[in-house]
Amino acid sequence: MDEETFNLSIRKFLKVVGVNSQREIEQAVARALADGTLAGNEHLPVSVTLELAAVKLQARFDGEIRLG
């Protein structure tokens, strides 16, 4: 296994996940604020599940997004 190639491909994947996840969250929160579902001062629980089926990896990461 080429460690450099491996690490670079992980970083590339995580960058795509990070950028796209942020955009999706921002758009969903903007819609919820616009339609009155959110007031703008909430703390929102959030989770992500990472799955890599080839090596039977499934990991959940929990956190919180604060609006105010």
Backbone as numpy.savetxt, mean C-alpha at the origin, in Angstrom:
# Nx Ny Nz CAx CAy CAz Cx Cy Cz
22.11 -17.76 -7.86 21.26 -16.59 -7.86 22.15 -15.35 -7.86
21.76 -14.37 -8.64 22.48 -13.10 -8.69 21.84 -12.16 -7.68
22.52 -11.91 -6.57 21.99 -11.09 -5.47 21.63 -9.68 -5.93
22.47 -9.09 -6.77 22.22 -7.72 -7.23 20.94 -7.65 -8.07
20.78 -8.59 -8.99 19.57 -8.63 -9.81 18.34 -8.86 -8.93
18.47 -9.76 -7.98 17.38 -10.07 -7.05 16.97 -8.82 -6.27
17.93 -8.14 -5.66 17.64 -6.95 -4.87 17.08 -5.82 -5.71
17.61 -5.63 -6.90 17.09 -4.58 -7.78 15.65 -4.86 -8.21
15.34 -6.12 -8.47 13.97 -6.44 -8.89 12.99 -6.28 -7.72
13.42 -6.59 -6.51 12.58 -6.35 -5.33 12.31 -4.86 -5.17
13.35 -4.06 -5.26 13.19 -2.61 -5.12 12.27 -2.04 -6.19
12.42 -2.52 -7.42 11.57 -2.05 -8.51 10.11 -2.39 -8.23
9.86 -3.61 -7.79 8.50 -4.03 -7.46 7.93 -3.17 -6.34
8.71 -2.97 -5.27 8.23 -2.19 -4.13 7.98 -0.73 -4.50
8.76 -0.19 -5.42 8.53 1.18 -5.88 7.19 1.27 -6.61
6.92 0.31 -7.48 5.64 0.28 -8.20 4.48 0.17 -7.21
4.63 -0.73 -6.25 3.58 -0.91 -5.23 3.38 0.38 -4.45
4.46 1.00 -4.02 4.36 2.23 -3.22 3.70 3.37 -3.96
4.15 3.63 -5.18 3.60 4.73 -5.97 2.13 4.49 -6.29
1.81 3.30 -6.75 0.42 3.00 -7.13 -0.50 2.95 -5.91
-0.02 2.41 -4.81 -0.82 2.35 -3.59 -1.13 3.75 -3.08
-0.13 4.62 -3.10 -0.35 5.99 -2.64 -1.40 6.68 -3.49
-1.32 6.53 -4.80 -2.28 7.15 -5.70 -3.69 6.62 -5.43
-3.83 5.32 -5.28 -5.14 4.72 -5.01 -5.73 5.21 -3.69
-4.89 5.29 -2.67 -5.36 5.77 -1.37 -5.78 7.23 -1.47
-4.97 8.05 -2.09 -5.29 9.47 -2.24 -6.61 9.67 -2.97
-6.82 8.93 -4.05 -8.05 9.06 -4.83 -9.27 8.59 -4.03
-9.14 7.49 -3.31 -10.25 6.96 -2.52 -10.61 7.92 -1.39
-9.61 8.49 -0.72 -9.87 9.44 0.35 -10.50 10.71 -0.21
-10.02 11.19 -1.35 -10.60 12.39 -1.96 -12.07 12.17 -2.30
-12.41 11.00 -2.84 -13.82 10.69 -3.14 -14.65 10.65 -1.87
-14.12 10.02 -0.82 -14.85 9.91 0.44 -15.04 11.27 1.09
-14.06 12.15 0.98 -14.21 13.50 1.50 -15.25 14.27 0.71
-15.22 14.12 -0.61 -16.16 14.83 -1.48 -17.60 14.39 -1.25
-17.82 13.10 -1.00 -19.20 12.63 -0.82 -19.64 12.64 0.65
-18.77 13.10 1.53 -19.15 13.25 2.93 -18.97 12.00 3.77
-18.43 10.94 3.20 -18.18 9.71 3.96 -17.14 9.94 5.05
-16.16 10.78 4.75 -15.11 11.13 5.71 -15.19 12.62 6.02
-14.87 12.98 7.26 -14.87 14.38 7.67 -13.51 15.03 7.47
-12.46 14.23 7.46 -11.12 14.77 7.25 -10.23 14.73 8.48
-10.75 14.18 9.58 -9.94 14.11 10.79 -9.79 12.68 11.30
-10.14 11.72 10.47 -10.13 10.31 10.87 -8.72 9.72 10.91
-8.64 8.62 11.64 -7.47 7.73 11.62 -8.00 6.44 11.01
-7.48 6.07 9.85 -8.02 4.94 9.10 -7.11 3.73 9.19
-7.61 2.60 9.71 -6.80 1.39 9.71 -6.57 0.93 8.27
-5.39 0.43 8.02 -5.04 -0.02 6.68 -4.22 -1.30 6.78
-4.38 -2.16 5.78 -3.57 -3.39 5.74 -3.21 -3.71 4.30
-2.12 -4.41 4.17 -1.64 -4.89 2.87 -1.24 -6.34 3.05
-1.61 -7.16 2.09 -1.18 -8.55 2.10 -0.26 -8.77 0.92
0.92 -9.27 1.22 1.93 -9.58 0.21 1.90 -11.07 -0.04
1.77 -11.45 -1.30 1.74 -12.87 -1.64 2.76 -13.16 -2.72
3.57 -14.16 -2.47 4.53 -14.67 -3.45 4.31 -16.18 -3.50
3.39 -16.57 -4.36 2.89 -17.95 -4.39 3.99 -18.98 -4.63
4.98 -18.66 -5.44 6.02 -19.63 -5.79 6.79 -20.13 -4.58
6.86 -19.31 -3.53 7.58 -19.74 -2.33 6.65 -19.79 -1.11
5.36 -19.81 -1.39 4.33 -19.94 -0.36 4.46 -18.86 0.72
4.72 -17.62 0.27 4.80 -16.49 1.18 3.48 -15.74 1.17
2.96 -15.50 2.34 1.80 -14.62 2.51 2.03 -13.88 3.81
2.20 -12.55 3.71 2.49 -11.73 4.88 1.56 -10.54 4.90
1.01 -10.25 6.06 0.10 -9.12 6.21 0.80 -8.03 7.01
0.62 -6.79 6.56 1.18 -5.63 7.22 0.04 -4.69 7.56
-0.05 -4.27 8.81 -1.12 -3.41 9.29 -0.56 -2.05 9.68
-1.38 -1.03 9.54 -0.97 0.30 9.92 -2.17 1.22 10.04
-1.88 2.50 10.01 -2.92 3.51 10.16 -2.57 4.71 9.29
-3.59 5.26 8.64 -3.43 6.49 7.87 -4.23 7.57 8.59
-3.55 8.63 8.95 -4.20 9.73 9.69 -4.51 10.87 8.74
-5.73 11.35 8.81 -6.14 12.47 7.96 -6.01 13.81 8.67
-6.00 13.77 9.96 -5.94 15.04 10.68 -5.28 14.88 12.02
